[in-house]
Amino acid sequence: AAIREALAPVAAAGRARVVVDQPGPLSSLLLAVAADMALDVGFITPRAMREGICLFGGEVKTDARDARVIAELSLRIPSLVRAVKGATEASEELSALLSFDREATERCRRAEARVHELLLRSCPALGELLGGQRVKRKLPLALLERYGGAVGLSEAGRDEVLRFARGLGRVGASVEPRVDEVFAAIGSQTVVPPGTRFTEELVRIEAAELRAALGARRVASARIGEVLAGLPEAEILMSMPGLGPVTCATFLAEVPDVGAFAGPSQLAAYAGLAPRVRQSGRSLNSTTRPRGGNRRLKRVLVLSAARSVDFCEESRAYYDRKRSEGRCHYSACMALARRRINVIYAMLRDGKRYGEQQEG
């Protein structure tokens, strides 16, 4: 109600636009209310905002001054104002789920690294046995969460640990040999370093955190799959080689409506895949690698292009041609991602799957 009251005089005065410098959670309600009142909405990028503040001079940093800068830039240089993507229920849910999944992934990475560090400090042989991705498996993670490490396992004894492992269920028929491997590793160390008991308490905590983070990722992944299953655009996108659920979800979260772009070139520029032209009086090679755009969208498109090279003949042929021209691997994948943007745009525009688009 307070937002509507503040915007009412502006809306009554005629054509108006609401512009912010942070089109995220902080301004989501403001933009939603403004759109509901039939007002244009937009945002100015952080880089343009920084340069605009420098143009006005001074070192004072207040919300009122920032608002004045946003208003002046919007009025005097309208081209700086970017359109806010038209969000939908599905795109907003996918965006929230992907953000949740990224946070859970980072929690997994931190907890996994911490577990390996603690095991290396207390029992290097056990740390080596459970190194890499093995610590994420059900049995090793359950043993670490319950017993902590070498001392806790030794005090419990092989028979007790084996009974516990068998009671977990769905850990495979080779549970006994795997428990024997654990006891062989801890048996190879005859000295208990100082502070090991406290270290193993920390191992229990970090193992529980790792298990919780892995569970959060599974929940997010399952929900992302459910949302994608209800979107025709997702079925169309995933028919293209190299586009999996995560890439598809990221694309639909960042580009809710491909029709908002006039063509594939505009979409490529938004994704940061269009070459950047920089000319001066004597420059000859004025085309450089793009550094702006939507970095999250750019990353998944380049990675999907790199994956498609392994099982798509058309992608492999185009990639090899770019490599033969002297481009490095990343540059060739960037060029391939830019070309695939054309196909993605046509697929979504025409509502055709990848094979159908090729035939057309």
Backbone torsions as a table, in degrees:
resi	resn	phi	psi	omega
1	ALA	NA	-39.4	179.7
2	ALA	-65.4	-37.3	178.7
3	ILE	-66.8	-44.3	179.1
4	ARG	-61.7	-40.6	-179.5
5	GLU	-63.9	-38.9	-179.6
6	ALA	-70.9	-35.2	-176.6
7	LEU	-86.1	-16.1	-175.5
8	ALA	-57.2	-48.1	178.9
9	PRO	-61.5	-35.8	179.5
10	VAL	-67.1	-43.7	-179.7
11	ALA	-65.6	-34.8	-178.8
12	ALA	-74.9	-21.0	-176.4
13	ALA	-76.6	-14.7	-178.8
14	GLY	130.1	-155.3	-177.1
15	ARG	-63.4	126.6	-177.6
16	ALA	-143.8	160.3	179.3
17	ARG	-137.4	137.0	176.3
18	VAL	-100.8	119.8	-176.1
19	VAL	-122.8	136.5	178.4
20	VAL	-126.4	169.5	176.3
21	ASP	-109.5	0.2	178.2
22	GLN	-138.3	85.3	-178.1
23	PRO	-79.5	63.5	-179.0
24	GLY	-133.3	-152.7	-178.9
25	PRO	-57.0	-32.4	-176.6
26	LEU	-64.3	-32.1	-175.6
27	SER	-116.7	9.9	-175.3
28	SER	-62.3	-41.6	-179.6
29	LEU	-68.3	-40.9	178.2
30	LEU	-59.2	-47.9	-178.5
31	LEU	-66.4	-36.6	179.5
32	ALA	-65.5	-42.5	179.3
33	VAL	-67.0	-42.1	179.9
34	ALA	-61.8	-42.9	178.6
35	ALA	-65.1	-37.2	178.6
36	ASP	-66.0	-26.2	177.5
37	MET	-89.9	11.3	178.2
38	ALA	66.2	30.7	175.6
39	LEU	-97.4	142.9	173.8
40	ASP	-66.3	144.1	177.9
41	VAL	-127.5	151.2	179.2
42	GLY	-164.8	179.6	178.2
43	PHE	-147.8	158.0	176.3
44	ILE	-110.7	133.7	-176.8
45	THR	-65.1	153.8	178.6
46	PRO	-57.5	-36.6	-179.7
47	ARG	-65.1	-46.2	178.2
48	ALA	-63.2	-34.7	179.5
49	MET	-66.3	-43.2	179.1
50	ARG	-62.0	-44.6	-179.8
51	GLU	-67.1	-36.1	177.8
52	GLY	-64.8	-40.1	177.8
53	ILE	-62.4	-38.8	178.2
54	CYS	-65.3	-36.6	179.6
55	LEU	-63.0	-35.2	-179.0
56	PHE	-79.5	-15.5	176.2
57	GLY	72.8	172.1	179.7
58	GLY	86.3	164.4	-178.6
59	GLU	-116.4	7.0	-179.9
60	VAL	-74.7	133.3	-179.6
61	LYS	-125.7	100.9	177.8
62	THR	-135.1	160.5	178.2
63	ASP	-63.3	-38.2	-179.2
64	ALA	-64.7	-41.2	179.5
65	ARG	-68.3	-41.0	177.5
66	ASP	-60.9	-39.9	178.5
67	ALA	-63.5	-38.8	178.0
68	ARG	-65.2	-41.3	178.7
69	VAL	-63.2	-44.3	178.7
70	ILE	-59.7	-44.7	-178.7
71	ALA	-64.6	-44.3	-178.9
72	GLU	-64.8	-44.5	179.5
73	LEU	-63.9	-40.0	-178.9
74	SER	-65.3	-37.6	-178.4
75	LEU	-78.4	-42.7	-173.3
76	ARG	-86.3	-32.2	179.7
77	ILE	-129.5	76.7	-176.2
78	PRO	-60.3	-24.3	-178.3
79	SER	-66.2	-17.0	178.5
80	LEU	-74.7	-18.9	-176.6
81	VAL	-81.8	122.3	178.7
82	ARG	-95.8	146.8	178.2
83	ALA	-75.0	141.1	174.8
84	VAL	-81.1	130.6	-177.3
85	LYS	-60.6	139.7	179.6
86	GLY	-72.2	101.2	-175.6
87	ALA	-77.8	147.5	172.8
88	THR	-122.0	170.2	178.5
89	GLU	-58.3	-44.3	-177.6
90	ALA	-67.1	-43.4	-178.1
91	SER	-66.0	-38.7	178.7
92	GLU	-67.5	-39.4	178.2
93	GLU	-66.7	-42.0	177.9
94	LEU	-63.4	-40.8	179.1
95	SER	-61.7	-43.7	179.3
96	ALA	-66.2	-41.1	179.9
97	LEU	-65.8	-40.8	179.4
98	LEU	-66.9	-38.3	175.8
99	SER	-63.7	-42.2	177.6
100	PHE	-63.1	-41.1	-179.6
101	ASP	-67.1	-39.0	178.1
102	ARG	-63.8	-40.2	178.2
103	GLU	-66.0	-41.9	178.1
104	ALA	-64.9	-37.7	177.3
105	THR	-62.6	-41.6	178.3
106	GLU	-66.6	-37.6	175.6
107	ARG	-62.3	-41.6	177.4
108	CYS	-59.9	-46.9	-177.4
109	ARG	-61.4	-45.2	-179.2
110	ARG	-65.3	-45.5	-178.2
111	ALA	-65.7	-40.4	179.2
112	GLU	-62.7	-44.9	179.4
113	ALA	-63.9	-38.8	-179.6
114	ARG	-67.7	-39.9	177.8
115	VAL	-61.6	-45.8	-179.8
116	HIS	-63.2	-39.2	178.6
117	GLU	-64.0	-43.3	-179.2
118	LEU	-68.0	-39.1	177.9
119	LEU	-67.2	-37.2	177.5
120	LEU	-63.2	-32.6	-179.7
121	ARG	-74.5	-35.4	-173.7
122	SER	-99.3	-40.6	-178.4
123	CYS	-152.0	90.4	-176.7
124	PRO	-57.6	-35.6	-179.0
125	ALA	-63.9	-41.0	177.8
126	LEU	-68.8	-36.9	176.6
127	GLY	-63.3	-37.5	178.2
128	GLU	-69.1	-39.8	-179.9
129	LEU	-63.4	-37.2	-177.4
130	LEU	-102.1	21.0	-177.6
131	GLY	-71.2	166.9	177.9
132	GLY	66.4	-139.1	-177.6
133	GLN	-80.5	-8.3	-175.8
134	ARG	-64.7	-28.4	-178.0
135	VAL	-67.7	-18.5	-179.9
136	LYS	-82.7	-9.3	-179.8
137	ARG	-71.8	160.0	-170.6
138	LYS	-62.1	-49.5	-175.7
139	LEU	-66.5	-53.1	179.6
140	PRO	-58.5	-39.8	-178.7
141	LEU	-66.8	-39.5	178.8
142	ALA	-66.8	-39.1	178.8
143	LEU	-65.1	-42.4	-179.5
144	LEU	-68.2	-38.6	-179.4
145	GLU	-68.3	-32.2	-177.7
146	ARG	-87.7	-42.5	-171.7
147	TYR	-107.9	-18.3	175.6
148	GLY	88.2	-51.3	-176.8
149	GLY	177.9	-152.4	-172.7
150	ALA	-62.1	-44.3	-177.7
151	VAL	-65.9	-47.6	179.9
152	GLY	-62.6	-39.7	178.2
153	LEU	-67.0	-42.6	-178.6
154	SER	-64.7	-41.9	-179.6
155	GLU	-68.1	-33.8	177.9
156	ALA	-71.6	-34.8	179.9
157	GLY	88.9	154.6	-176.3
158	ARG	-61.5	-44.3	-175.8
159	ASP	-62.8	-43.9	179.2
160	GLU	-64.2	-44.1	179.8
161	VAL	-64.1	-38.6	179.8
162	LEU	-66.2	-41.5	176.7
163	ARG	-61.6	-41.8	178.4
164	PHE	-64.0	-42.7	-178.8
165	ALA	-64.2	-40.5	179.6
166	ARG	-68.6	-28.9	179.5
167	GLY	-75.7	-10.4	179.5
168	LEU	-69.4	-36.3	-178.2
169	GLY	77.0	143.9	175.7
170	ARG	54.9	43.9	175.0
171	VAL	-112.8	7.4	177.8
172	GLY	97.2	159.0	-178.8
173	ALA	-75.7	-16.7	-175.8
174	SER	-94.0	34.1	-176.3
175	VAL	-66.7	-39.0	-178.2
176	GLU	-65.5	-48.1	176.2
177	PRO	-59.7	-33.2	-179.5
178	ARG	-71.0	-38.0	174.9
179	VAL	-65.5	-39.3	177.7
180	ASP	-62.1	-37.2	176.7
181	GLU	-62.4	-40.7	179.1
182	VAL	-62.5	-45.3	-178.2
183	PHE	-72.2	-29.3	174.4
184	ALA	-66.9	-37.2	179.6
185	ALA	-68.0	-44.9	-178.3
186	ILE	-74.9	-23.3	178.4
187	GLY	-75.2	-17.8	179.8
188	SER	-76.2	-8.0	-179.6
189	GLN	-110.4	123.4	-175.2
190	THR	-102.4	-6.5	-177.6
191	VAL	-118.8	136.2	176.3
192	VAL	-100.1	113.2	-179.3
193	PRO	-61.7	152.1	177.9
194	PRO	-60.7	142.4	177.6
195	GLY	79.1	12.2	-175.6
196	THR	-65.7	-38.2	-178.4
197	ARG	-62.6	-42.8	177.4
198	PHE	-67.6	-37.9	177.5
199	THR	-59.5	-40.2	-179.3
200	GLU	-71.3	-27.0	172.1
201	GLU	-63.4	-40.3	177.1
202	LEU	-66.7	-35.7	177.5
203	VAL	-61.3	-42.6	178.3
204	ARG	-59.2	-44.6	-179.3
205	ILE	-63.3	-46.9	-177.4
206	GLU	-69.2	-34.3	177.1
207	ALA	-65.8	-38.7	176.7
208	ALA	-65.5	-39.3	177.5
209	GLU	-64.7	-40.7	178.8
210	LEU	-64.7	-42.3	178.6
211	ARG	-63.6	-42.1	179.5
212	ALA	-64.8	-40.3	179.8
213	ALA	-67.1	-40.0	177.0
214	LEU	-63.7	-39.1	177.1
215	GLY	-64.6	-38.8	178.2
216	ALA	-63.8	-39.0	178.7
217	ARG	-65.6	-38.5	178.9
218	ARG	-65.5	-40.6	178.2
219	VAL	-62.5	-46.5	180.0
220	ALA	-62.8	-42.1	-179.7
221	SER	-63.5	-41.7	179.4
222	ALA	-64.6	-41.8	-179.4
223	ARG	-69.1	-37.7	176.0
224	ILE	-60.4	-41.2	177.5
225	GLY	-62.4	-39.8	178.7
226	GLU	-64.7	-42.3	179.8
227	VAL	-65.4	-43.7	-178.9
228	LEU	-65.1	-33.3	-179.6
229	ALA	-63.4	-24.5	-179.4
230	GLY	-94.7	6.5	-178.6
231	LEU	-113.9	117.9	177.0
232	PRO	-60.0	-32.8	-179.8
233	GLU	-63.1	-33.3	-180.0
234	ALA	-66.5	-41.6	177.8
235	GLU	-62.1	-39.6	178.9
236	ILE	-65.6	-46.3	-177.5
237	LEU	-63.5	-44.9	-175.2
238	MET	-73.9	-3.8	172.9
239	SER	-77.3	-12.0	179.9
240	MET	-86.6	133.3	-179.9
241	PRO	-57.1	132.3	177.3
242	GLY	93.7	-8.9	179.7
243	LEU	-100.2	102.7	178.2
244	GLY	-97.0	-172.9	-177.3
245	PRO	-59.1	-42.5	-177.3
246	VAL	-67.7	-45.3	178.5
247	THR	-62.6	-42.9	179.6
248	CYS	-63.5	-45.2	-179.9
249	ALA	-63.3	-41.5	178.8
250	THR	-63.4	-42.6	-179.7
251	PHE	-62.3	-46.8	-177.5
252	LEU	-70.4	-28.3	176.6
253	ALA	-72.1	-37.4	-178.1
254	GLU	-87.6	-25.6	-179.9
255	VAL	-128.2	78.3	-178.7
256	PRO	-62.1	-32.7	-177.6
257	ASP	-138.3	108.8	-179.6
258	VAL	-67.8	-20.2	178.0
259	GLY	-67.2	-13.2	177.2
260	ALA	-70.8	-13.1	179.2
261	PHE	-103.7	136.9	-177.1
262	ALA	-65.9	-27.0	-179.5
263	GLY	-171.0	178.6	-178.8
264	PRO	-63.7	-28.7	179.5
265	SER	-65.8	-40.1	178.4
266	GLN	-67.7	-38.5	176.7
267	LEU	-65.3	-40.1	178.5
268	ALA	-64.0	-38.6	178.0
269	ALA	-65.6	-39.8	177.9
270	TYR	-63.6	-37.2	-179.8
271	ALA	-80.9	-4.6	-179.6
272	GLY	76.8	27.5	-178.4
273	LEU	-110.8	-2.5	179.2
274	ALA	-87.0	132.7	179.0
275	PRO	-57.4	144.3	-177.8
276	ARG	-98.3	128.3	-179.5
277	VAL	-98.7	123.7	178.4
278	ARG	-132.4	108.9	-177.5
279	GLN	-116.5	147.6	170.7
280	SER	-139.2	-173.0	-173.0
281	GLY	-56.6	-40.9	-174.3
282	ARG	-114.9	3.8	-177.2
283	SER	-72.2	137.6	177.3
284	LEU	-106.0	-47.5	178.4
285	ASN	-92.3	90.7	-171.9
286	SER	-97.6	-0.3	-178.5
287	THR	-99.9	122.4	-178.5
288	THR	-124.7	170.2	179.4
289	ARG	-68.1	133.8	179.5
290	PRO	-68.2	142.0	-179.2
291	ARG	-121.9	-5.5	-179.4
292	GLY	-104.0	-150.4	179.3
293	GLY	83.9	-175.6	179.1
294	ASN	-78.6	103.0	-172.0
295	ARG	-67.6	-34.2	179.9
296	ARG	-66.4	-43.1	178.1
297	LEU	-66.8	-41.6	179.3
298	LYS	-60.2	-43.0	-177.1
299	ARG	-62.0	-48.3	-176.8
300	VAL	-69.6	-32.3	179.0
301	LEU	-69.8	-39.6	178.1
302	VAL	-68.3	-41.6	178.7
303	LEU	-64.7	-40.3	178.8
304	SER	-66.6	-35.6	176.5
305	ALA	-64.6	-41.2	178.9
306	ALA	-64.5	-38.1	178.5
307	ARG	-69.2	-36.1	-176.6
308	SER	-65.0	-21.7	-180.0
309	VAL	-61.8	-29.7	-175.0
310	ASP	-76.5	-23.2	-175.7
311	PHE	-139.4	16.8	176.9
312	CYS	-127.8	118.6	-175.7
313	GLU	-63.5	-40.4	-179.1
314	GLU	-63.9	-42.3	179.3
315	SER	-66.0	-41.7	179.1
316	ARG	-62.2	-42.6	-179.2
317	ALA	-63.8	-43.8	-179.6
318	TYR	-67.9	-40.8	178.8
319	TYR	-62.0	-46.2	179.7
320	ASP	-62.3	-37.1	179.3
321	ARG	-64.5	-41.7	178.3
322	LYS	-67.6	-36.4	177.5
323	ARG	-66.3	-37.8	178.6
324	SER	-67.3	-20.7	176.8
325	GLU	-81.5	-1.3	177.2
326	GLY	99.8	6.9	179.5
327	ARG	-78.7	150.5	174.9
328	CYS	-77.2	173.6	-177.2
329	HIS	-59.0	-46.9	-176.5
330	TYR	-65.8	-41.8	-180.0
331	SER	-63.4	-39.9	178.3
332	ALA	-65.4	-39.2	178.2
333	CYS	-67.8	-35.4	176.0
334	MET	-62.5	-44.2	179.7
335	ALA	-64.4	-39.6	178.5
336	LEU	-66.2	-41.1	177.7
337	ALA	-62.4	-38.4	177.7
338	ARG	-63.7	-40.8	179.0
339	ARG	-67.5	-38.2	-179.7
340	ARG	-67.6	-25.0	175.6
341	ILE	-58.2	-39.9	179.1
342	ASN	-59.2	-43.1	-178.1
343	VAL	-69.7	-43.2	179.5
344	ILE	-60.1	-44.2	-179.6
345	TYR	-61.3	-44.9	-179.4
346	ALA	-66.8	-37.7	179.3
347	MET	-61.3	-48.6	-178.0
348	LEU	-71.7	-35.6	179.1
349	ARG	-65.1	-42.5	-176.1
350	ASP	-93.2	-9.1	-178.2
351	GLY	67.8	34.7	-178.2
352	LYS	-115.6	145.2	175.6
353	ARG	-72.8	173.1	-174.0
354	TYR	-60.2	-50.3	179.9
355	GLY	-63.3	-40.3	179.5
356	GLU	-65.5	-35.6	180.0
357	GLN	-66.5	-39.9	179.1
358	GLN	-64.4	-41.7	-179.6
359	GLU	-64.9	-36.2	179.2
360	GLY	-69.3	NA	NA
